[in-house]
Amino acid sequence: MFKQVKSALFWYYLYKFRKRVILISFLLIIALFANAIYDDIIQYLTLKEKLEYLEIAILIKWSIIIFNILFSISLILTLFKSSETKKVEKEVIKKNKNNDIIKNDGNNSSKLTKREESFLKKDLLKNKADTLVER
């Protein structure tokens, strides 16, 4: 049963973050291909006896590899932070909407009464039954 739970969690997170997983896989494949292409370039340059370009080739190879690995690491580190920040942003947007409703700029022709404003400011409206249960 533990294996089934592990498998379910794995597939859940794989589905949830599939775009990032695909991007990370793509970046790591590019890093591997950079090494293979570098080997071909080394063979070509040695055959043509243009050894002065070997320095440029090795710098380009390692810059591609290091960039891809660092970008992959940053994607992995921000994988779970993005969902937390979205929740916080949604809460802030909800609060701002309530504040915008309460603030009447005068652009609206209908103004809220004091009683309506008091209802907007309350988090939860309680009926008589709720107040009796609390007692």
Secondary structure, DSSP 8 states (H G I E B T S, - for coil): -HHHHHHHHHHHHHHHTHHHHHHHHHHHHHHHHHHHHHHHHHHHHHHHT-GGGHHHHHHHHHHHHHHHHHHHHHHHHTTTHHHHHHHHHHHHHHHHHHHHHHS--S-SSS---HHHHHHHH-SS---HHHHHHH-
